[in-house]
């Protein structure tokens, strides 16, 4: 039987791209969840070995099967051009992960839930809106990348002038495919934590996670292809959250998370049953690895709704 220390390395297709995944069995001696499974989806510019692995530890100990994977174009998964962030592909990846689990005899296909972290906290509800095979949807530190492209990371920011430059770079990036000049890939964080001093607090929070031993990983470069912006810019993750009902939605954030307003917005646009949990003292990136309190809530949520 697999464990969080040694998951089974598996793969599945998403629009004919082979995605690399880790399949985690429930821990021996854990509660019997009748083969219920939770798909755990990673943040923007991240990989399955980072925050998803932290949540699998809690959920497998509580008896849930877990599946974590690298999004198409990222990590160990297939897809060219590399480091593309395509919200619609990301949503398709989630639906393809559901299909993979439905095809496994050791998973109860009537008991599949999804947990989206950061940007996947937008993709997971979007997928759940129309994929009725997903019986329960939860998020941690959710972000809607479309709103982020238009407004920015923080609630009171305005990003439209910056977005105009990003869209110009996206156009140049696409033109490079037919002989135009190459455009540099976008580095969302400095390479070294020492260079993060002048960043806004919300980005220092991320640098303190990705650029330190907390989570540093050679496959998580925190880079993104410029053409991603013209795909993200008019995406709207939460507009149709009302379609999730009567299936449940849980959104978890922290009192110190610059992104708390995204979770508030996502819950406001949903119908019952829905719940917003705000954990005292946690920042956005804290929810990537300070998972005990959030994990306990997720165990309760999936335990009730995948019963």
Number of C-alpha atoms within 10 A of each C-alpha: 10 16 18 22 9 12 18 16 12 14 18 19 17 22 12 9 17 18 25 21 22 21 23 27 26 27 20 14 9 13 14 13 18 15 20 23 32 28 25 26 31 25 25 20 20 25 25 23 19 20 25 25 25 19 25 26 21 21 27 23 19 23 23 30 28 29 27 27 30 25 35 28 21 26 23 17 21 19 17 11 12 15 24 23 25 21 24 14 17 23 22 18 25 27 21 17 25 22 16 18 22 18 12 10 9 14 20 18 21 15 21 26 24 28 26 26 28 27 26 30 31 31 31 29 33 25 24 27 21 14 14 12 16 27 22 26 29 27 30 30 31 29 29 26 29 22 20 23 23 21 19 18 22 18 13 9 11 15 16 14 10 13 19 15 11 20 18 14 23 20 16 17 21 16 15 13 10 8 8 11 12 13 17 11 15 16 14 14 19 17 14 12 16 12 12 19 12 9 13 10 13 17 20 20 18 20 26 19 19 24 22 14 9 12 18 15 15 8 13 20 20 20 18 20 20 25 25 20 25 20 19 20 20 13 20 17 25 27 14 15 22 20 18 26 16 14 19 21 26 23 28 24 29 23 15 17 23 20 24 24 18 26 28 18 14 27 21 15 15 23 17 13 13 21 19 17 16 19 16 12 10 16 22 24 25 20 25 25 17 15 18 14 12 24 21 13 15 24 18 12 19 27 17 10 16 21 13
